[in-house]
Amino acid sequence: MFRERSFVAYRIEAFARLGSYLRQIEEQEDYKALLARVEAENPFFTPASLRLAIAEWSHLLTEENLSGWIYPYAGSLPRKGGRLALVMAGNLPLVGFHDYLCGLLCGFSLQIRLSSKDSLLLPFLHQKLQRLARPESGFAEGGDLTVCFSKTRMEAFDAIIATGSGNTFRYFDYYFGKYPHILRRNRTSCAVLSGTETEAELQSLACDVFAYFGLGCRSVSKLYVPRGYDMAALAGQLAKASAPLMQTTCYKNNYDYHKAIYLVNRRPHLDTGSSLLVESEAAASPVSVVYYQTYADKKALDATLESMRDSLQCVVGQGYLPFGKAQSPALNDYADGVNTLDFLCRIGNGEKDEKSHLENK
């Protein structure tokens, strides 16, 4: 797709090699040794969660996928993009990998502040990338080391991408607002049910809800169901999907805690034995709890969802994102709908960045 072997082509090749490595990572002894350390750092990072995250990236990191994604930017990708700071969240394994990928493909040197809940995986994979890359890529082992991982305050950067909660967003905006930036806050996802879903669709929806213990912005935490909806089939699928999570102490503790609260307060709820269905107008539910709300008018519901667009990452359902696809974003499914590549190309080519300030406030 690229007629000449540009630095971008070499970097695409390197990431494709990393994708090949990910497809056989569970056979690697150094990865096996890393697993226990990762789970000790974050109990929600179980082998099953890591397997899911790594599988998603192994499918995305192919030369065909990467070239197709990058090709529209072939003429505008900066070779030396400058210094990019990344502040990463730690709610999901490798949750900041997409920003890391974008930064390196755009020629930026990266200064990455890792979450204390996910400080091991990305440095491990970056080391693998260095070993797999050709020297022409610019970050092969022994070449130009373009990534610095840190747990301290970052300084001397030209642009920043920071991901955090609603509370940390205010601090991000205060400290980093003067730089070209993408600042992200909490989002959540929901599902719209019609009552005509098949068993397979409900099973896929349950995966959308409980993958990664429901901790991601793409995790479905709220269900909109038609008035009079029979919860039996849905509850059965949620029970099947959440039952294995009870083997993880931190999940079971959440389930026991919220169940006790609902019982003491006599709040109506449906207990599946490993998860709780609770009627609520709130959008983001706690771990082990799934909120639901009934609707009578589909057009009115769509208007409600449109009014919530700045707080929703995705909506799944018939006529929306297909069930089972919430946790499988494509390379061009940008967090918060802000095109990271476009932002980095503008910054790397010296253009003024006014758009990002407006899109993220």
N, C-alpha and C positions, 0 to 999 in steps of 0.2 A: 504493500500500500504506500510506503514511503519510498520514493524513487532512489534516494541516496541514503547512505548509512549515516544519518545525522545522530547527534547525541541522544535525541529522543528515541530513535529506533534502537539504539544500544540499551537504553534504560527500559524500554518496553520488553526487549529480549530478556533483560535481567529479571524483571518482575514475572515474566512468563516462566522463567526457570524456577523462580521462587514458588509459583503456582504448582509446578511439577513436584517440587519438594514437598509442598503441603499435602499433595495427594498420597504421599507415602510417609507422612510425618510420624504416624503412630508406630512405625517400625524402627524409628531412630532412637538409639539408646539415650542420647543427650536430651531428647524431648521427654522420654519416659522419666528421666531423673528430674526434669523441671516440673512435672505435673504436681507432685506433692508440695513443692514450694509455692506454686501458684495457688493451690487450694488453701494452703495455710494462710496466705496473704488475704484471700477473699473466699470465704466458705461457699459463696454462690457460684464460684468458678469451678464447678464440678467437671470431671472428665466428659460428661455428656454435653455440658454447655460449651466446653472448649471444642469438642468434636463438631458441634453444630456451626460455631463461628468459623472454624478452620475450613470446614466443608464449603461454606458459602464463598469464602475467599479463594479457595482452590478452583472453584468453577469460574470465578470472574477473572482470575489472573491467567489468561491465555493471550497469545499474540493476536488472535483474531478479535477477541473482545476489547483488548486495550487499544489496538490500532483503530478499530471502528469508532471507539469513543473519542480518541484523540484526533482523528483525521480532520474534522472540521476546524481544528485549531492549529493545523500543521504550519500555517504561515505566520502565526502570531505567538507561538510559544517562545518565551525568552530563554536564551541559553544560560545567562547568569541573571537569575531573577532577583537577587538581593538576599536579605536576611529575613526569614519568616519565623515567627514565634508561634508555637502551638500549645495551648493549654487543653489537656485531654481529660475527659471524664473517666470514671472507673466503674460504671454500672454494668457494662457488658464486656466480655473479652474482645480485645482489639477494636473497641468502639471508635477510636481515633485513627484507624488505619487508612481510611479514605482520605483524610486531610494529609497524612504523611505521604501517601501515594501521589496526590495532586501536587504537593510541594516539590517533591523530587522530580517529577516529570516536567515541571515548569522551571527547573534549574535553580531553585532556591536552596540556600543552606538553611538547615533547620535547627532551631533551638526548641526542644520539646520538654515541657513540664508535665511529667507523668503523674497520674493519680496514685496515691499510696495504696489504692485497691487494685491497681493494674500496672505495676512497675516492672514486670519481668518479661512479659510476652513480646512486646514490640522490640526491646533491645535484643532479645534472642533472635527474632526473625530478621532484624536489620543486620546482625552479624552474619546470618546465613546469606542474605542478599549480597553483602560485600564479597563473600567467598564465591558466589555464583556469577557475579558480574564480570564483564570484560573491562579491562582498564579504560577503554574508550568511553565507558558510561560515566566516568567521573567520580564514582564512589565504589569502585572495586577495591578489594583488600590491598592495602599498600598504596592506594591512590589518594585522591582528595577526600578526606573524611568530612562529609557535608552534614552530618547529624550529630548534635550534642544533646544527650539526655540529662535532665536535671530535676531535682526536687526543690530547688531554691528559687529565689526571685530572679526573673529574667531581665536582662538589660541589653541594650544595643541591638535593636531589631528595626526593620523597616515597615513591617506589617504584622498583624496578629490575627489568628483564628482561635477563639476561646469558647469552650463548651462547659456549661454548668447548670445550676438550678436557677429558679426565679430569684432567690436571694443573692447568689453570687453574680448574677447578671448586673445588678446595680453596682457592685464593686468593679466588675469588668468595665462597665461603661464609664465609671469615674476614673479609673486608672489608665484605660487603654483607648478611651474615646478619641483622643487626639491623634491616634495612628490610623492609617487605613486598616479596616477591620471587618471581620465577621464575628459577631457575638451571638451565641445561642443560649436559650433558656429552656426550661422544662416544656416538653410537649407530650401529648399522649395520643392514643389511637382508639378508634371505636369501630363497632360493627353494626350494620343495619340488617335486621332479619325481616323476612316477609312472611314466614310461616310455611313456605313451600320448599325449604331447604331439604336436600337429601341427607341421608346418614353420612355419606362421604363428605359433604360440605360441612356438616356440623363437626365431624372429626377434624377436618382441616381448621375450622374456626377455633377449636379447642387448642390446637397447636399454636395458632396466632396468639392466644391468650397466655399460655403457660410456657412457651419457649423462653429460655433464660429466666425462668421464675416470674415472668411478667414484669421485668425491671426495665425494659427498653422503651424508648419513645415510640417505637413501632409495635409495642405489645398492646394488644386490645384489652383495655381495662373497663370499657363501658359498652353495654349492649342496648340497642334500641329495638324493642320487640312490639309487634302489633297488639292492640288491646285484646285481651282474652287469650293470649298466646299460651299454649300448653308447654310448660318448662321441662316435662319429663325426659324427652329425648335429648334435649340440650344438656340437662343436668347429668345424664348418663355419660355423655361424651366428655364433659368437664371432669367428671369423677375419674374416668379412665386416664385422662391426660395429666391430672394433678396427683394421682395416687403415688407414682414413683417419686415425686418431689418430697413426700413425707419422710423419705430416708435421709433427707438433708436437714440437720437439726435447726438451722436458722429459719428454714421455711416452716417446719412443724411448729416452732415456737410462735411464729406469726399466726398460724392457723389457730393454735390453742388460745392465744391471747385474744384475737378478735372474736372467736367463738364465745369465750367467757364474757367479753364485754357485751355482746349482743344478748346473751342469755340473762345477764344481770340487769340490763336495761330493758329487757323484754322487747327488743327490737325484732320485728319479723324478719326471718331469713330462711333460706333453703340451704341445708347442710348436706353436701354430697359425701361427707366422710373425709374429704381431703381439700375441700375448697368451699367457699361460702358465696351464695348468690344473694345480693341485698339490693332492694329498690332504693335508688338515690338519684337526685338531680345532678350530683357532682360528676365530674368527668374522670378524674384520676383516682383509682382505687388502691388500697394498700395491698401488700403481698398476701396472697392466698384468698383475696376477696375480689369478686367480680360484681360491678354495679350494673343494674339494668334499669330501664325506664320505658314505659309504654307510650305508644303514639297512636293516634287515630287518623291523622291526615299526613300522607306522605309528602305532599308539597310543603306543608308547614314544617315538617321535619327537615327537609332539604334546606329550607330557609334558615332553620336553626343551625344546621351544620355549616352553612356558609358564614353565618355570623361568628362561628367558632374557628374559622380557618387559621387564625394566627396562633391557636393553641393546639391544633390537631396536626399530627404528622401524616396519618393516613386514615382512610375509611375503607373498611372491607365489607363485602356483601354482593348480592346480585345487582349488577349495574354499577358497581364500584370496583375497587381492587378485588380480584378474585380471592375467595377464602383460601387460606394456606400460603399466601404470597406476602403477608405483612413483613415477615422476617427475611425476605429475599429481595432486597432492593437491587436494581441494576446500577451500573457504574454512573449513569446519568440521573439517578434518583438522589438529588442533593438534599442534605439535611436542611430543614426549614424552607425548602424551595429556593435557596440562594445558590446560584451556580458558582461553585468554588473555582473551577477552571477559568471562567470568564473573569472573576475577581483577580486571580493571580496573574493572568495574562495582562490585564490592564496595569496592575501594580508593577509587574516585572518589566513592562515596556515603558514605564515612566509616565503613564497617564494619571491624571488626578482622579482620586477615588471619592466621589460624592455619593454614588449610588448605594454603596454598601452601608453607609451611615443611615440612609433613609430606610433601607429594607429591614433593618434589624432593630428598630425601635418602635 
